[in-house]
Amino acid sequence: MEHTISRRGLLQGAAGVTAASALGGCAMGGGDSEDDAKGSVSASNPLGVKEDAPLEVVIFNGGFGEDYAKAHEAMYKELHPKAEIKHSATQQIAETLQPRFVAGDPPDVVNNSGGSQIDFNGLVSQGALADLGELLDAPSLDDPNKKVRDTLLPGIVDVGSYDGKFLSLNYAYSAYGIWYSQKLFDAKGWAYPKTWDDMIALCKQIKAAGIAPWTYPGKHSRYMSWPILAAAGKMGGIEVIKAIDNLEPNAWKHDAVKAAAEAYYQLAVDGFLQPGAEGMDHVQSQTEWCRGKAAFVSCGSWLENEQKAVTPPDFRMAVAPTPSLTTSDKMPYEAFRGTGSEPFVVPSKGKNVRGGLEYLRVMLSQKGASDFTRKVSSLTAVQGSSAGIELGPGLTSVTKLIDASKGTAFTWLYSSYYRKLERERVDAASAELYAKRITAAQWCDKIQKSADEFAQDPAIKKYKRS
């Protein structure tokens, strides 16, 4: 992706986060739109779209680009030929759109992503987003006898729901895990470790072979908080994760979280992290990994697309779940963190809310979803939409990961509910941990203190995950 700022690059941009946060205090227009265009409901128009109502779509122009959205817009135009569609793309979502939300004049569809993403806590608390529940219960574009909700992968509704309302469609499906080169492992005779003891034993072999066992983006160290939480959830069960999501006292000090933090801290203590990784961003560390300088990296399934410009053709990217910490973990080894990403919303004050819902229905069709996968090498929230598509080694590995999990995938929501908690506090604490400036126990204490601050701040809207 030369000459293009990667989607995750912008996602990590501290400047963007600061800009979005600075705007977050503005009051935003909420509630139902007074001038929402409405048409007649019929079998061919189940959401009651007004046929000639204009539709405005704003896309985050990151690593996925904007061409996929233009294809979706063309599909919408086929269904509603009288509708004029205004398309725009930007890397500065908050700076561009926050003033329009405040003025009560937002677009009809927004891809609210990137480092300048508008904070969801503010959007939700001020009623600025339309309830997408009607979309879930509408017939799918492919099969009128099947509701849209029944075409989605597990967890998509959960990650986009706030106070029981489905407000955000996370269109891409991201599987998180530990990545390695199958070519390297085959050449060395190494097998991916399924237990933590085996991981440490393998790290010793890798280091002896002159390769750094792990690399990581020290500038965005929350990437290495992900395997800690995944391992903790697998060891202690989903209740451990829910306690974190619900800002419960001492949630980050649970025995399973402590054990997981101690395990991954061992990578730093034993010298298994690539020298210099502390100063790297995500692209730099991932490029080092692609060059064979390190064996493992923690990332999500956008990795293959993000690194396609520098990945050797025979590298054979592969992903696996975090190793089990104990023989009595509550979740199986095959369980992994899988969740929606790339959020799309329909502003409640948009002039064409019906059209916004319909646009998302188009996106969630088999054609819309498979076209996205072909264009950007990412899975979507739609079940079975990658069937028949020739996937790269990385995404092929992801589909095997999903199949092997047999429905045991899980995720956490605190990073969606309270974005700053992960982006600032967990990130900073993780940087300290892997640089050996604090211990695993101190990492737990530090983040718990931050979580308590969020819990006690009356200005922050709280969410309850059941």
N, C-alpha and C positions, 0 to 999 in steps of 0.2 A: 504494500500500500504506500509506495513512494508518493511524495507530494500530497499525501492525505493525512490529516490528523486522525489517529485511530479513535474509535468509539471509546475504548477504555482509557485512552490517553486523556480525553476530555473529561471522562468520568472521574478521573483522579485529580483534575486540575484544582489546586488550592485556590487560585485566583477566582475561578468560576464559582466555587463553593462560597467564597467570601462575598462575591457580588450577589449571589442568589440570597444569601443570608441577610445581607444589608437591605434587600428589598422586601424581605419576608414580613416586616412589621407593618406594611401597608394594608389597610383594610381593603378587602376585595368584595366585589359585588357577588352576592350569592342568591340562592332561591331559584324558583322557576322563572324561565324566560317569558316575558310578557308578549314578545313578538315571535315566538317559536312557530315556524311554518308547519302546518299540518295538512295532510291530504286524506283521502279515503282509504280505509283499511280494506284489503282484499286478499285473496289467496296469493296473488302475485306481488302484493305490497303489504305484507303483514305488519309492518311498523308504521304504516300510514304516512309515508314520505310524500310531501308535496312535490309533484313531478317537476315543476319549473323553478323550485327554490334553489338559489345558488348555494354552493358548498365550499367552505374555506378550510383547507388542510395545511397545517404547519408541521414540518418534519425536522427532527434533529439530524443535522448533516454530519454524522460521525463516521465510524468505520463501516456501517452498513450503507452509507450513501443515501441517495434519494430516489434512485431509479426504480426500486421495488415499489415505492409509494406511487410513482407515476403509473405503474402497471395496475395497481389497485384502483387508482382513479379512473383508468380507462375501463376497467370492469364495471365500476359504478356508473360511468357514462353510458355503457351498453344497456344497463338496466333502466336508467333514467336519462334518456337522450336529451331531454329539454333542460336539464340542469347544467348551469355553467359552474365549472370548478376552478377555484383559485388555489394554486399550489405555491408554497414557498418553503424554503429550507434554510436553517440557520444553525450555527454552533452556539449561539447565545440565547437560549430559550427564555430565561428569566428576564434578561435585559430587554428583550424584544417584546415579550408578552405580558409581563407583570403589569405594566401600565394599562394595558388593554383589559386585563381582569379587573383592575381597580376602577376603570371607567365603565365597566359593565358591557364591554364590547369585544369579547374574546372571539377567536376563531371557533369553528364548529368541531374540529378534531385537532388535538395536539399530541404530538409524540414528545412527552415531557421527560426527556432523558438528558444525559451528559453532565458535565461538571457544573453547568449553569442551570440545571434542573430547578424548577420552582418547587420549593419545599412542600411535600404532600401534607404535612401536618397543618400548615397554614391554609392550603386549598380546602382540605376536608373540614377543618374547624369552622371555616367561614361559608360553607355550603356552596362552594364555587364549582363543584363537579356534579354532573347528572348521574343519577342512579342507573347503572347498566343492567339491573335485574330484568327489565323488559327485553333486553337483547338476549339474555340467557334463556328466556322462556319462548323466544321466537323460533319458528321453524328454521332449520339450517338451509342454506342456499342449495345444498346438494340433495337433501332428502326432506321433503315437507313433513314426513312422519317422525323426524328426529329433531329434538330441540337443540339449539346451539350449545347449551350447557352439557349435553351428552356427547359432544364431539371434542371436548377439551381434555387435556391431560390432567391427571390428579394434581391438586395443589394450586392450579391456576386461579381458581376462584378465591381460595384462602388468601393468597398473597396480595390480591387486589381488593380485599374487603376491609372496611373500616366500620366498626360499630354495626356489623351485620349487613352493611350495604356494599354491593359490588360496584366500586367506583373507578377502578383502573384495570384495563386489560393489558397484562404483561405478555406481549405477543411472542417474543422469542422464548425458547425453552433452554435454560442453561443447566447443564450438569456440572457439578463441581467435584474435583477430585485431585489426585496426584498424577502428574503426567511424566511420561518417560519415552525414550526412543526404543521401539521394538527391535530395530536393527542393531543398536548398541547392545541391548540385553541378549539378543540371540548370539551376537558375535562373542560376547564374554561368557555366555553360559549362565547368565543370571536369571532368576525368576522373581517376579514381583512379590514382595513379602506380604503375607496376609495377617501376620501378628507383629506387634511392636518389637518384640525380642528379635524376630527375624529381620525387621527393618534395620535395627542397630547392627546386627551381624553383617548384613549386606553392605551397610554404609562403610564398615571397616574394610571390606573387600574392595569397594569402589575407590576409597581413598588410597588404598595400597596400589591400585592400578593407575594412580596419578590423575584421577578425575575427582572434582569436588562432588560429594554425594548430593548436596542440595544447593540451589541458588534461590534467591527471593528478591523482591523489590523493596529494598530498605526504605525507599522514599514513600512507599505505600504498603507499610508492613501489615495492614489489616488482611492482606492476602494470606498471611500466615496465621491469622486468627481463625480463618475458615477451617483448616484441618483440626485445630484445637476444639472448636465447637462441635464439629462433625464427630470427632472421636468421643467427646463428652456425651453427646446425645446417644451415640451407639452404646456406650458403656452404661449410662444411667437411665436411658429411656427418654421418650419425647417430653415427659413432664419436666425434665431438666431444662429443655429448650423453652418450653412454655413459661416457666418461671422467669427466665431471662426476658422473654418477650413482654411479660406482664410487670416488669420492674419490681419483682418481689424482693424483699430484704434477703440478703445473703445468697441470692441466686447464683452469682458469679463465684461464690465460695463453696458451692456444692462439691462434695468429694470427687465426683466424676470430672468436673471442670478442673479442679486442682490436679487430678491425676493426668489429665490430658495436657494441661499446661506444663507440668513437670516433664512429660514425655518429650514434647517438642522443644522445650528449653534444653534438653539433653543434646539436641543437634548442635546448639551453639557451644555448650560446655565441652563437648567432645571434639570440636573442630570439624564438624561435618558440613558447615555452611561455606559457600564460596567466598574466599577473601575478596573484599571490595564490594560485596553485594549490599552492604549497609548504605552505600551511596548511590545505588542504582535505582532507576525507575522501572516500571513493569516491562517496557519494551526492551530496555537494555538487558535486564536479567533474563528475559525470555529469549533474546537473541544469543546470549552466552550459552543458554541451554541448547538452542538449535545448532550451535557450533560445536556441541559435544564437550563443552567445558564443565558441565554439571549433569548429573543423572536425573534429578527430580526437580519439579517445580509445581507449586500449588496454583491452580487457575481454574477458570470455568471453560465451557465448551466453545466460547468465542475464540479461543487461543489459536486454532488452526487458521482461521480467516485473518486474524490479526497478524500472524507471523508468516503468511504465505510468501511474502517477497523475499524472505531470507531462509526459509526452510529447505534443506537439501531434498532433492526429489525422492531419495530412497530412505529418508529419515524414519518414516513409519511411526508417526505420533500415536501414542496410546494413552488411555486414562484408566485409572483403577480407583476403587474406594480407599478411604483412609484405613490403614491396618487396624485390626481389633486390638484394644489395649489389654484385655483379659480374656480368659476362656469362658467367662460368665457374663459377657456383655449382653445387655437386654435386646439389642438389635443384632442381626446377623452381619457377618463381614460384608456381604453384598449390598447392605444399605448405604445410600449415599445422599448427599444434599442435591436435590433437584428442584428447581423453581423457575417461575416466569421472570423474564427481564424485558427491558425495552418497553416501558409503560406508555399506553395510549389512553387518553381521557377525552370525554365529551363535556365541555364546559356547560354548566346549567344555564348560563346567560347567553349561550350561542343563539344566533338567529335561526339556525336550522338543526335543532337537537335531533329531530327524527332522522334527518339525513346523516347526522353524525353516528347514530346507532346503526343505520343501514350500512355506512361505510365500514364499520367494524364487522358487521355480518359478512360483507364481501371479503374482508381480510381473513375471516375465519372459515371461508370455503376451502374445499380441497385444492381448487385451482389457485386461489389466492395464496394459500399457505405453501404449496409445493413450488410455486413460482418464486416466493421469497427464499426458500431453501436453495433453489438452483442459483439464484442471483448472489446471495451473500454467504452461502455455506454455513447456515445456522438452522437448527431445528426450530419449529414453531410450537405454539400451544395446542395445535390441532393434532388429534390422534391419527396416526397412519399416513400423514401427509408427505412423508419422505419415501413412501413405498415406490419402487421403480426408478428412483433417482440415484444416479451414480455418485456416491459420497466419497469424500477424501478419507484417508486412513483414520484421521482424528475423529471425524463424525461417525464413521463406521464403528469405531471403538466405543463412542458414546452410545450408539444404539444397542450395542452388546451389553454395555453397562446397565442401561435401562431395562433391557430384557432380563438380565441375570438377577436384578433386584426384586423381581416378582412383586412389585407394588410396595416395597418397603422404603422407597425414597421419602425424604422428609426435608423440612427447611425451617429456618427461623424467620421471624417477622420484625424483630426489634430494629433492624437496619432500615426497614421501610417505615415503621411507625416513628422512629426517632433517628433520623438520618445523621444528625450531628454526633450522636453517641458513638456510632461506628466510625464515621468519616474523620472525626477529630479525636475523640477520647480513646477508643479502642486502637485506632491507628497509632497514636502517639505511644500508648503503653506497649504495644507490640514492638515498635521500633526499639524501645528501651530493653525489652525482654531479649530480643535476638541479638542486641549489641552487648548483652550481659551486664547492663547497667542496673537492672533490677532482677530479682528472682521470680520464679513462677508464682510463689505465694504472694509476693508484692504486686505482681501483675493482676492477680485476682482481686487483691485489696484495692488497687488503684482504680480498676474498672468498676468495682462495686460502689466505690465512693462516688464515681461519676454517675452511675445508674441511680443512686439514691438522690443525687442533686436533681436529676431529671424528674424523678418521681415526686419530689417535693416542690417543684417549680409550678406555681399555679398558672403561669402563662403558657405552659405546654399542655396541649390536649392529650389525654391518656386513652389508650385503647386496651381492650381486654380480649385476650385470645382464650377461647374455651377449649 
